[in-house]
Amino acid sequence: MTKQEKSGGNLFQVRPLARFVGVSVRDLLVSALPMVLLTVLVILLAYWYVRPAPPDTITMTAGAPGSIYMLNAEKYRKILARNGIKLKILPSAGSLENLRRLTDPNSKVDIGFVQGGVANGTDIGNLVSLGSIFHQPLLLFYRGDKPLSILSQFEGKRVAVGPDGSGTNTLAMTLLKANGIEPGGTTQLVPLAGSDASDALLSGQADAIFLMGDSATPPVLRKLLRAPGVRLFDVSQADAYSRKMPYLMKMTLPMGGIDFGKNIPERDVQLVGPTVELVARKRLHPALSDLLIEAAREIHGRSTLFQKAGEFPAPLEHEFPVSSDAKRYYSSGKGFFYKWLPFWLASLMDRLAVVVVPVVVLLIPGFKLLPAIYNWRIRSRIYRWYGALIALERTILDNPTPEERIQLLSKLDEIEVQVNRMKVPLAFAEQFYVLRDHIQFVAQRYRATMNDGRV
């Protein structure tokens, strides 16, 4: 058997130039169509499940002007701007208002600062946490000759608990209620916060004030810690509070932590407070989630009086579930493109991969099968005429009538005409000519039997 016979008519085993002679573009396109359609379908499905390009503008709900929340929001704005993302910052009364905005479907807020303990009774099914970002102690300043040790000792006094909608108000009311102090009793609860509460305490219009980072500025806190006659409440029951209220943590303000020279405070002070979480809606783009956590590490990763370096941000789950994108970032860091490329280019490459991967995985290996599919199409076309020829020959052997013989001969001539019109690649020329020889063989045999007057 010759080499050409062994090849079985394989299109890609003839000479490089000859293999393209007679190749039908239409047959090639039809052969490749299933693979192309499959690849397009996979690309469309990938686009369906993979999010589009990240938006270039997002909105954050922060806190009162000058508060720690607002100061931190400004830091986020600068970091995001370095990566081409514009951050809109909305002032708020604090954590509770931030939470309300995030849960409001008509609000355009994307992210916000929310302290632990304010989500009780709120539907947070559409929210996720990008991680806890810092401790937020609840500070209770009061005037008095003697130190107080338990919160129930503030009953009957004038206490500023912060405005409605603030995290300060939510947590202060929770702790006071746990000590039997509720609205409508003998204790006068005043909705003051920040500098207004500080001024009320220093002027004698209030006996005690609750302050937290969502409503108080650092200068106000430092002024109160240095003010004569003003004491910082030492939460002697801090261990009990942290155990009965899981979102609270025990913290210590160390002796001399505010001022070494004046030894402020003059002894360790026990405090309680929640952690603040960076909360987002579930729709937040994964690339923005990574960018925000990276910014949080830059802003909150340093050591402070209440945390060690590198302690925050952290994927600590309290009321809000940590998002899958955040978990992936905390475990493995940024994606490959985002590690080495600018944010806008990495985003583009990330989306291009959605197209490139299906092409590499499906289309390129699929085109390796194209010769086999093409060969099958050509062979099936030749074998189809063999089927018609065999059926006709069997009919001839059934001793047809003279009229039927004329019709059969006409069909045989029609098969020959149709086969002669076939266009086949040069690689299939041998099979094509063998088919024509077989048609001639059947025709000669049939005519011979007609001349003999028999089949």
N, C-alpha and C positions, 0 to 999 in steps of 0.2 A: 504494500500500500504506500502511495506517495505521501510526502509531507503534507501536501494540500488536502489529500483525502483524510488524513489523520486529523486535520484541523476541524473537520466537520462544518466547514463554512463559517468559522469564527471571523467576525468582521475585523477584529484587531490582531489577527495573526497573518494577514497578508502584508504585502509591502507597504511602507508608510504612505506613499502617494496613491497607490492603487486602491487602498481601503476606502478612500473617499469617493471613488468613481461610482456614480449611480446612487449614492446615498440620498434618500428622500428626506428633505428637511421636515416635511409634514410628519413622516413616521418618527423622526427624532423628537419632534415637539410632543407628539402624542405619547411617546414612550416616557418622556421626562415629566409629563404633566402630573401624574400621581405624586411624584416626589416633590414637585414644586408646590402643589396644593397642600400637601402635608406640612411642608415647611412654613408656608404662609399661615396655615391654621395654628401651628405651634407659636409663631410670632404673635399672632393676634391674641391667643390665650395668654401669652406672657405679658403683653401690654394690658390685658384685662386685669391680671392679678398683680402686676408690678406697678407701683405708683408712678405717675408722670414726674416731670421735673419739679423740684421743690420751688415753692413760691419765693419771690424776692422780698416779700414784706410779711411780717407776722406781728401780732398784737399781744402785749403782755399787760395784765392787770397787776398793779404793784401795791402801793400803800399811800399814806399821807405824804404830802410834800415835805422833804427833809428827813423823813423816817429812814430807818435802816433798809426797809424794803425798797424805797424809792432810790436810795443811794446805790443799792446793789443792782437795781434795774438799769441804772445809767451805765454801770460797768458792763452789763450784758450788751447794752446797745453798742458800746465801743468795740467790743470783741466781735460781735456779729457783723458790724460794719466793715471790719477788716476782711471779711469773707463775702462781701457784696450783699449782705442781707440787712434790710432796714427793719428796725424794731420800733414799733409804736408803743408808747407807754401810757397807760391810763391810770391816773391817781384814784385811790379808793380809800374807804374807811378802814380797810384791813382785811384779814383773812376771810371773814365771813362774807363780806361783799365780793371778794375775789371768787369764792366758791359759788356764790349765786350767779355771777357772770359766766363762769365756766359751765355751769349746768343749764344755763338759759340757751335753748336752741336758736333763739333769735339774736343772741349776742355774737359778735364777730371776734371775741377773745379767743386766742389760741393757747396761751400759757399763763400761769400766775403763781404767786407764792401763797401757800395755804399751810397753816400750822395744824398740828395734830389736835384732835379733839373737837373740831368744829363741824364735822360732817355727820354727826349723829342725826338720824331721821331724814337725811337728804339722799335723793336718788343720784348716786355717783357712778352708775353703770356705764356711762359714756366717757369716764375720766380714767386716766392712768397717771402713775407717778414716774418721773424720770429719776427719782432718787431723793433721799433726804440730803439737805444742803448745809444746815447748821443748826446748832442748839439755840433755842430762844427762851431764856429764863424769864419767869414772871417776877418782876421786882415790886415789892410793896414798901413804899417809904411812908414813914409816919413821924409825928412829933410826940415826944413824951419824955418824962424824966427817967422813967425806968423802961428797960427793954421788955417787950411782950413776947410770949413764947408760942401761943396758939391763936388761931384766927378768931375764935369765938370771943376773944377779949376786945374785938373791935365793935361789938354790938353796941348800938346806941350812939355811935360816932358818925361823923360826916366823912364818907368814903367815896372817892372818885373812882369809878369802875370802867371808864371809857365809854365811848358812844356805841349805840347799837350798830351792828354790822362789823365791829372790830373783833379781832381775836382776843384782845385784852378783855373786853366785856364778857365774851363767852366763857373764858377760863376763870375770870374773877368771880362771876356769878356762880359757876359750878363749885368752886372751892368754898365760897361763902355759904352756899346752900348746904354743903356737906357739914358745915359748922352751925347750922340752924339760923343763919342770917338770910332772910328773903325780903323781896320788895314788899312794902306795905307795913313793915315792922317798925321797930324803934330806930333802926339804922337808916340814916339818910344816904341813899345811893345817888351819886351825882354823875351825869354822863360827860365827864371832862377827860381829856387826854392830852398827852404831849406837854407843850409849854403852858397851855391853859391850866392843866392840872398842877404842874410844877409851881406856877405863880400862886394858885389857890392855896397850896400847902405852905409856901414860904410867907404868904401874907396872913395866914391864920384862918382863911375861909374854908379850909378843909383840914381834917385831922389825919387822913391817910389817903394815899393815891396808889393805884395799880398802874404800872407802866410795862410795855413790851416794845419790841423792836418795830412792830408794824405801825406804831403811832408816835413813838418817842425818838427824838434825834439824839445822837451821841453827846452833843454839848449839854443837852438838858440832863442826861443821866450823870455826866461828870459833875455838873453844878450841884445836883442834889447829893451826890456822894461826898462832896466837900463842904456842904452847907452846915453850919453849926446848929445844933439842936435837932437835926434831922437824922433819923435812924433808918437803916435798912433791915427789914424784917428777916430774922433768921428762922427758916422753916425747920424747926426741930423735929417735926413729924414727916420729913421728906421721904424717908424709907417707906412709910405707910402709904403716903399719897402715890408714890410710884408703883406700888404693888396693887393698889385697889383701882388705879386709873392707868392702864398699860401705856397710854400715849404720853404719859409724863415721865420724865427722867430726873434723877437726882443730880444736881450739879453743885460745885463748890467754888465760891469766889475766894481765892486764897488771900491770906493776910498780906497786906502791902501790895496787892495786885493792881490797885488804882494809882497809888502814890507811895513809892518806897520811902522817901524822905519824911513824909508826914504819917507814914504807916496807915494808909487808908486802903481797905478797912483794917481796924486794929486787931482783928482775929478772923479766922476762917468763918465764912457765912454760908450756911446750907440753903440752897435754892431748889425750886422745881420748875419745870417747864417742858414744853413739847419740842420736837424737832420740826423744822420748817421743810416742807417738801416743794419741789418744783413740779407742779401738776399741769398736765396737758390733756387736750382732747385726744381721743383715740385716732382721729384722722390725721394727726401731726405726721408730716413726712419723715421717714426714717433718717434721711440725711440731716434734717434739721434737729432731730432728736440727738444724733451724735454730736452735732455742732454745739447744742445747748449744754450737753453733759461735759464736753470739752471746755466750754466757757466756765461752767460751774467748778471744774477742777482748778482752773486758773484763779477764780475769784475766792472760792471757799476752801481751798486745799491747804491754806497756811494755818499755822498754830495760833490759837487765841487763848484767852483766859479759860475758856470752857471746852476746848478741843485740842487734840494733838494734830500735828502736821500730817496731811494725807488721810485724816479720818473721814472727811467729806469731800465730794458727794459719795453717798453709799446707797446700795440697793436695799434699804430697809423697808419692809412692808408693814404698814400700820393700817390705816383705813383704806388707802388707795393701793390697788395692785400695781406692782412695778411692770411697766410695759415690756413686751417681748424684745423690742428694739433696744431698750435700755439694758435688759439682762444680757443681750448679746454683746453690747458695747462693754459692759463691766467685765465680762468674761474673756473677750478676745480683742477688745479695742476697736479702732476705726477699721473700715474696710480697706482693701488693698489700694484702690485708686485714691482714697482720701488721705492715705498716709503720705503719698509721694507727690500728689498733684494739687494745684490750687482748687478751692472748693468748686468753682463753676466748671472747671475742666473735668474734675473727678465726677461731678454729677452727670456731665455729658457722656463720659466714658462708661459710667455705670449703666446708663440707659442704652447706649450702643451695644453693650454686652448682651442685652435682651435679644437683639437682632443677630449678633455674631454667633452666639452659642447655638441657637437652632440651626444656623447655616453650617457650622462646623460639625455638629453632632448628627444632623440628618442629611443635609443637602450634599455635602462632599462625599460621605460614604455612599449615599444614594446614587451619585453619578458613576460610581464604580460598578454599579449594577446595570447602568444604562446599556452597555453593549449586549448583556445577556437578554435584557428586555427587548431591545431592538431586534436581536437575532430571532427571538421567539416570535415576534410579530411577523417577520419576513417568512420564517419557516411555516408559521400557521397559515399564511396566505397560500404558500405552495401546497401544503397538506390539504387545504380546503379543496383545491382542484383535484387532488388525488382522490379525495372522498367522492366528488362528483363523478370522476372517471370510473371508479370501482362500481358505483351504483348503476351507471349506464351500462357497463360491461355485463353485470348480472342480469339486467333487463334483456339484453341481447340474447343471452343464453336461455331465456325462457321461451324461445321459438315464437317471436311476435309475428303478427300478420304483416303482409306486404305494406299496408298503409302505415302501421306502427314502425316498420323498419325505416321507412323514409323519414318519419319524424325523429327517430332515434339518431339517424345519420345526420340530420340537420342539427340536433343538439350537440352531437360530437363535433361538428364543424364550428358551432358557436363557442364551445369550450376552447377549441384550438385558437379561434380568433381572440377570445378574451385573454388567454395565456400569452399570446404573442404581443399583446398590448401591455403586459405587465412590465413595470420598471423595478428592477432589483439591483442591489449593489453588485459590484464586480466579484466580491467575495462569495456570492451565492450563484454565480454564473453556472457552475457545474451542476448544481441541483436544478436550476432552471432548464438547462438543456436536457438533462435526464428526463424531466417532466415532459418536455416537448417530444422526446423520443418515444416515451410511453404512450402519449396521445397518438402519435403516428402508428405505433404498433397495434393499438386497439382499432384504429381506423382501417388499417390494411387488413387486419384479420376479419373485421366485420364485412368489408367489401368483398373479401375472398369468399366468405360464406354465402354472400348474396349471389355471387357469380356461380357458385356451385349449387345454388338452390337449397342450401341447408345452413344450419347454424353450427 
